[in-house]
Amino acid sequence: MPYATASQYIQKFGLDDAAQLLADEQNTLTSQLLADAVAVSLGGSWTGTPAQADKDVANAALARLNRQLVVSSNFMDGYLRSAVTLPLAVGDANAGVLEDCCLALVRYGLADDSDNATERMEKAYEQWRSWLKDVQAGRAQLVGATGEAVPSTGRVRTGQAVSMFDWRSFGGGQ
């Protein structure tokens, strides 16, 4: 399940940014067509009477956005799976953090050429990827709604596992 939705992406980055990154080669996609495609996917309707070709372009753009949401969420799960038990609860306190991470990864993934990609997008991508690596390595933890650590997978990532041996008494109690 994706950590964010197309509506959340548009809310965070705006319709114009989304339409620019999702634009087709003929530049048929407009912000309004994209907004309508999202509305239709949620049970709404098209504004005005766009041609079927325009609807097809908007639906293809929305499909590309939704696919990138899934790809980015799967990418995140690859890092998170070794640190926490997935799926996380829907109401988990991490939802906002994971949503922001997913949205930044999606934006970078959609910026698939030098005309769209910016240094800021790349820095955000690298920051979130670094954070995911920290969670994976145990240097950072996901925290639940009440402040406790999210249940881990229980595997030993590095070092020695917890044992019942009293190390203080080893070597004469020094």
N, C-alpha and C positions, 0 to 999 in steps of 0.2 A: 504494500500500500504506500503510495507516495506521501512524503512528509509535508507536502504543500499542494495547493490546487492552482489551476489556471487563474481563477478569480483572485487568489492571494498574490500571485505573480503580478497581475495587472494592477492590483491595488498598491503594491510596493513600488513598482517601477514605472507605472503609468501605461496607458494605452498606446501613446505615440512611440515610446521606447519598444514596447512589445511588437507593435506593427512593423517598426523598422527592422528589428532582428528577424522577424518572421516573413518579411517581404518576399514575394515571388519575383522571378526574373522579369516579369512584365510590369512590375510595380502596380498590380491591380489591387492588392490588399490595402485597405484603408483602416484607420482606427475604428471607424463606425462599423465596418464589416466585421472586424474582429470582435468588437463589443457585442454585435448581434449574434455571431456564432457562439460566443460564450453564453449569452442569454438563452438562445435556442437549446443549447445543451443542458440548461438548467430548467427547461420547460417554458421559456419565454417565446417570443416571436421576432421575426425580422422587422426592422424599421423600413418603412417604404416597401418598394417592390423591386429588390435587386434581381438582376438576371441570374439564371441558374449557374452560369460560369463564374459569376462573382461569389455566389454562395459556395460553390465548389472550392474556390481559392481560399475563402475564409475558413471553411471546414478543414481543409488540408493544413492550414496554418495552425489551427487549434489542435489538430491531431499531432502535429509536430511538437507543439508545446507540451501536450499531455505525455507524449512519448519521452521527451526530455525530462519531464518530472519523474517518470518511472525510472529512467536510466540513472538519473542523479540519486534517487532514493536507494536504488540497488547498489550504487557505488558507495553510498554512506553505510549501508548495511554490511558491506564487505569489511569495513573497518570496525563497525560497532559490534558485529556478531561475536568477535573474539573477546569482547569486554563485558557485554551485558546480554541478558536473555531477551531475545526478540520474539514477537513484537512487543514494543513498549505499550503501556496502557494509554488509551486515547486522551485521558485527562491528565497525563503525566506533566510535571512541571517543566520537563525538557522540551515539550512540544514547541514552544516559541523559539528556542535555540535551534532545534532541529529544522524547524520551518525556515528560519533565516539562513541556515547553512544550505539547505536544499535550494532555496531561491537563488542564492549567490552562485551555486554550482550550475544551476539551470541557465542562468543568464550567461555565464561563461561558455557553457555548452552550445547555446544558441548563436553566440558570436563566433561563427565558424569561418570568418574570413577577416582580412586586415581592414576592410571597410567598416566592419562592425565592432571589432575587438578594441578595447581600450586598456591602457596600463592599469587603470583603477579596477577594471573587471578582473584582470589577471592577479592583481594583488589580493583582492577579496577571495578569489579562488584559492590562491596559495595559503592565505591565512586560515581558511576553513579546512583545507586539506591537512595543514599542520595540526590543527586542533583535533581532527579525526585521528591522526596518527598518535597524538598524545593520549586520547581516550583509549585507543587500541593498546598502547604500551603501558597503560595504567598511570601515566603522569597526570591525567585529568580524569575526573569521574562525572558521570551523569548523576544528577541529584533529583530525588523524587519531590513530590509536592510538599511534603512535611520536612524536607531538608536532609533526609537520610539518603544514603547511596542507593542507587538502583541495583536490584539483584544482579550479581555478576554471573558469568557462565560457570564459575567455580574452578576454572583451570588455573594452573600455576603458570604465570607468564614469564617471570624471571626470578632468580634467587631460590631460596629454600622454602619449601612448604612449611606451614605451621606444624609443629610437633609438640608432643607432651614432655619432651626432654627438658630438664632444668639446666640450662646452659650456665647459670650463675654458679652452680656447684661444681662445674667442670674445672679441673685444675686446682683444686684446693680452695675454692670459694673466693678467689681473689677478684 
